Amino acid sequence: MSDLMTLPEVAKYLRVPQKSLYIWRHKHTGPPAARVGRHLRYRREDVDRWIDEQRDADMNGAPAA
């Protein structure tokens, strides 16, 4: 798989609805994405880092960003 992921690929990878990614993006709480023209693209390393941050925040009892 390419380093860049589409929104449907990230949703499948995280096992969440695509709508969740849109909501998280609007609230600035989800994995970072970049616009390429009209399309959102996610770097796999950024998504993995975001997952780690969520886990660490959960383990420390802090609200995840």
MOVEN-V933075 format. One record per backbone hydrogen bond with DSSP energy under -1.0 kcal/mol. CO is the residue of the C=O (numbers start at 0). NH is the residue of the N-H. If there is no record, write none. Layout:
co->CO nh->NH
co->CO nh->NH
This chain:
co->2 nh->43
co->4 nh->41
co->5 nh->9
co->6 nh->10
co->7 nh->11
co->8 nh->12
co->9 nh->13
co->10 nh->14
co->10 nh->15
co->17 nh->21
co->18 nh->22
co->19 nh->23
co->20 nh->24
co->21 nh->25
co->22 nh->26
co->23 nh->28
co->33 nh->40
co->35 nh->38
co->38 nh->35
co->40 nh->33
co->41 nh->4
co->42 nh->46
co->43 nh->47
co->44 nh->48
co->45 nh->49
co->46 nh->50
co->47 nh->51
co->48 nh->52
co->49 nh->53
co->50 nh->54
co->51 nh->55
co->52 nh->56
co->53 nh->57
co->54 nh->58
co->55 nh->59
co->56 nh->61
